[in-house]
Amino acid sequence: MKTPSPSDTSPKTLFEKVWDLHLIEPETEAAPALVYVDLHLIHEVTSPQAFTALEERGLKVRRPDRVFGTLDHSTPTTPRTPGAKPIYINAAAKKQVETLEDNCRRHGIRLAGWDSPERGIVHVIGPELGLTQPGMTIVCGDSHTSTHGAFGALAFGIGTTEVGHVLATQSLLQSKPKTMRVTVDGRLPHGVGGKDLILAIIAELGAGGAAGHVIEYAGAAIEALSMEERMTVCNMSIEAGARAGMIAPDATTFAWLEGRKHAPKGAAWEAAKSRWAGLKSDPDAVFDAEVRLDGSKLAPMVTWGDSPDMAAPIDASVPRAPEGPAAEALSYMGFKAGEALMGETIDAVFIGSCTNARLSDLREAAAVIAGRHVKQGVRMLVVPGSEEVKRQAEAEGLDAIFRTAGAEWREPGCSMCIAMNGDTGLAGERIVSTSNRNFAGRQGRGVRTILASPATAAASAIAGAIADPRRILEASHAQ
Amino acid sequence: MLSEPIKAITARSFVIRDSNVDTDQIIPARFLTTTERGALADACFHDWRFTPEGAPTDHPLNRVDRDTQRILIAGDNFGCGSSREHAPWALRDFGVEAVITSRAADIFKSNALKNGLVVCEIDEAAHAALLDREDLEVTVDVVNQTITAGNITASFKLDPFARTCLIEGVDPLGYILNQSDAIARFEQEHAA
C-alpha cells in the first residue's frame, strides 16, 4: 500500500486515509473518483446479471484472485446429512446457486460452495477467513457489507451493475461520501451489548439520518466492544442510511485476525500490524457531522415498529399518542398505543443473520436458554452464520443446549433474515429476531418482526413474550 | 456502448406518500431468485398490489395507468434498505421513468440512475405540493435539472457524472475501461 506523500499533512479521518490510499483517479467536477477495490465478495442473488453483462461484452474478470464467492441467501438451512444434496425452495433458487457455481468455475473465482467447510453468510466468512483486513476497500452486492468496517476497512454495498464494473475493472466510480463520527462514551451496563447499542444509535439518527455519510464509531464504549460486537454495530450502519461504518483497528482487531487463513503470517503479519496501527482518525480531523451518546445509560433494546429506527429500551412502552407512520407501524405490529413492550406475546424466535450469528452470539443466547425451555407453542430457529461457526458451536455443545431447550438447530445461511429460501414466518406472527430489518413482510408476508440481541431473543423464547434477558442472567448468577 | 439518452421526461404522476419505503416493499425478497433481467412488473410492490392468493387488492397502485402515469412522487427516504438492483429494475418494468422525492437512499439512487430511472430529490415545500396531487402532468428536465408541474417548479441536483451518462447515453463501464492503464499502474504501484 502506498504511503501518503509527506506534503500531505492535513489531519485526516480514518475514512479519508483509506479512501486516499485507494484513489486511482481523484474526483473532478465532471466525474466521481475511481477507487480501487481490494476485495470483492459475491453471492448467488446479486451476481448473475453482472456476469451476463460481462459476457455480453466479451469481458473477462480482471482479478479473479480478488474475488471470493459464497452461497448463502437462497440455500436451504434444513438439517442435512453429510454429502446430501440441498433441497431448494424452488427451481429458480436452485438455478441461481448453479449459476454462481458455473460463473465461478468459468472465471477462476474461489467459491465456498455447498460442500465447502468455509461456506457461510458472506459477512461472516469474510472476517472468519481473514479475507477482511484493516485498511482494505471491500464491496459486495449486499447492503450489509458495512459489517467489514469493524476492522477499519472501507466496506459498502453495491448494486448488480456495479458488481459487473468491479468484476471487469476491479474498480468503482464513487463520489466521496461525507463523514460522521458517532462517539459513545462510558461503559455499557451489564447485559447490554453491541446489538442494543446499534439499535439505540439508529433510533437516535433515524432511518435516513446518516444518508451520504460514512460513520466512524468511536469512544470508550466502542473500544471496549468485542470484535463480534463491532461487526454487529457496523453491520447495521445501513439501517441509519449510512454508506458505511468503520471502527479504527486496535489490539482487539489484531488479536482476532492473527492466524486466520488469509491473514498475513510471520514478518508480513508484523509489517501489516505496524501499517494498520496508523489507521485511525488524526486528533484534529474534522467530521462533517458529530453525534454523541452516553453508553452507560443504555438498556437492552427492541423494535416496536416496521423500521429499524423504531426502537426503544425493553422496559419502555410503545408510543402513547402515535401519528402517521408510528400509528401505522403499531397497527401492523398489533400493538396498542402506550402498551408496555415487555410481556407482549410472540410466536417465534430467530437467532441468526450476518448481524448476530457468530459464535459469541450463539454463546450469548445459549447462556440464557441453558437449562430452560422454549415456551410451548413458540418456534425457535437457531441458524449459525457459517459452517465454521456451526462446527465450533457443536464442539462446545451449544447445539445440544438449543435442541434440549426445544429449538431447531439449522444449517448455515441467511435464512429467516431475508426469508427467500423458504424459512419464513406466517402472516400475523410476531418474531423476535436477531437480524437487521423489521420491514413489513421482510420475514414473510404479514410477519411482524421485533429486532433484538441474541440474549433478548433467547429470553423471549423462554417467556413466549418480549422479555428482559438481564432478569434471567441475574437469576442464573444468583443460583 | 451507448444507451438511449434521456434528456427530459414528461408524463403523469402517481403518489406513494409513505416515508421510508424500503426495497422489500418495492420488491419482496422471494422475487430475487431471478437470474435474468426483465419480467419484474408484477413483482413491483407485489404484496401491496396482490392478495396472498394473487388477486389484485384495492391498493391505489392498481389504479395507476402504467402507460401514462410514469412518474412516481414518493415519500421521504425512498428506497432504503437493501442494495438489490431488482428494486429499480422492477420500477422500470412497471413503467416508472422518474422518482421524485425529498430524499432517496444512497444505494437505491445509485442503482436507479444506472438503469435510466431518474431520481430527483427536491425541496420539501415543492415535494409536499406534489405529494398532495394525484395524476399531474410533470416534466423532469434532466439537462437543466428542473421539475415543472403546473405552477409547481423545483430544482434537483444529480451527480454530475450520472447526469452526463443519462443525457448523453454514456455507459459508465466503458468509461472505466478507458482508464485501464491507470488501473494497471495503480496495481503495479501497490503490488504487495
Interface residues (C-beta under 8 A of the other chain):
Chain A: M1 K2 I24 E25 E29 A30 A31 P32 L34 Y36 V45 T46 P48 Q49 T52 A53 R57 L59 R62 R63 H73 S74 N90 A92 A93 K95 Q96 T99 G141 D142 S143 T145 G157 I158 G159 T160 T161 E162 G164 H165 A168 T169 Q170 S171 L173 S175 A207 G208 A211 G212 I238 G241 R243 S307 P325 E328 I418 A419 M420 A427 R437 F439 A440 G441 R442 R445
Chain B: M1 D18 S19 N20 D22 D24 Q25 P28 A29 R30 L32 T33 T34 T35 E36 R37 D47 P52 D76 N77 C80 G81 S82 S83 R84 E85 R103 A105 D106 I107 S110 N111 K114 N115 D159 P160 F161 T164 P172 L173 Y175 I176 L177 Q179 S180 A182 I183 F186 E187 E189 H190
